[in-house]
Amino acid sequence: MKRFIIALVLLFVAVSSCLAYPVTIENGDRSVTFEKAPERVITNCDSNIIELMFALDLDDKLIGYAGFPEYHNNVSPEYLDRLAKIPVVTPGYITLEPLLNANPDFFLSGYNYGIDIPSAGVTDAITPDELDKHGIKCYAITESLIRIMKKPVVSLEDTYNDIRNLGKIFDVEARAEAVIASMKARVANVEAKLEAISSDKPLEVFIYQTWNAHDQPPRTPGGQAMPSALLKLAHAHNVFDDIDDSWVRTTWEDVVARDPDVILISETGNTNGEERKQLIMNDPVLQGIKAVKEGKIYIIRVEETYPGPRAVHGLELLAKMFYPELF
């Protein structure tokens, strides 16, 4: 009798696993159906992409990654040992040929993060249709969908959506919900600490993303990039929030005209934020800006503000920068 019961349990588990698929995911203007969990995954672009896989303990599915090491970015310290076990497929952003040569069955990236925006007449591009021809599924992170379609304003819901979708794709939904719950609890903790701060007049912040000495005109997030969402949660406001795009170019003249209370240097690659801060403080063109006059220039690593699991840590850092007396 005992053997019969065990056999029934094993049969139930097997049937339940089969019933998890097929699963269909909505990804922007596409519906993607998975008959089973991907087994050979490649990620591309910034560290936040591969951290989605690490957060869900899907390391065993990763056969390679590309993108961020070339630009001196890295994953969160907690993931460094795990990253060391994953091979780099190609230096810099991946292109179609090395992607196909690696023989993946799933490509996790985003539009302009490695998935190319479909364009008539363009060949050798990594588009969803091209990958379909080779039997490769792909998923573009939600924040990047603004590059191909209209979408709701960026928020942490974008990252929650990505984690939830990956949970469905890899049949680890309980794990995904646990990650989301942990992130939401940390956000709630920040919100509770900032409850006494009036939201009627938030800090006006200019985010200056640094690359190198020649990164002119300055690059900054618009209203559809994750830093804008994190600023809102930290009772602050991106002075370029009115631009319905993600990362854009602006001018120092426009920065002066918007007169931010704070300049947040978003340190990227191997640039030195402290050196860039001194350049700003000594630039005669910028002396009239409130942030410069009051010395309110802060530095954060760009990886802390990208859409992904680490964004909550970025929120915590921003809140402590702006309101240290509450932490």
Buried (B, 14 or more C-beta within 10 A) or exposed (E): EEEEEEEEEEEEEEEEEEEBBEBEBEBBEBEBEBEBBBEBBBBBBBBBBBBBBBBBEBBEBBBBBBBBBEBEBBBBEEBEEBBEEBEBBBEEBBBBEBBBEBEBBBBBBBBBBBBBEBEEEEEEBBBBEBBEEEEBBBBBBBBBBBBBEEBEBBBBBBBBBBBBBBBBBBBBBEBBBBBBEEBEEBBEBBBEBBEEBEEEEBBBBBBBBBBEEEBEEBBBBBBBBBBBBBBBBBBBBBBBBEBEEBBBEBEBEBBBEBBBBBBBBBBBBEBEBEEBBEEBBEEEEBEEBEBBEEEBBBBBBBBBBBBBBBBBBBBBBBBBBBBEEBE
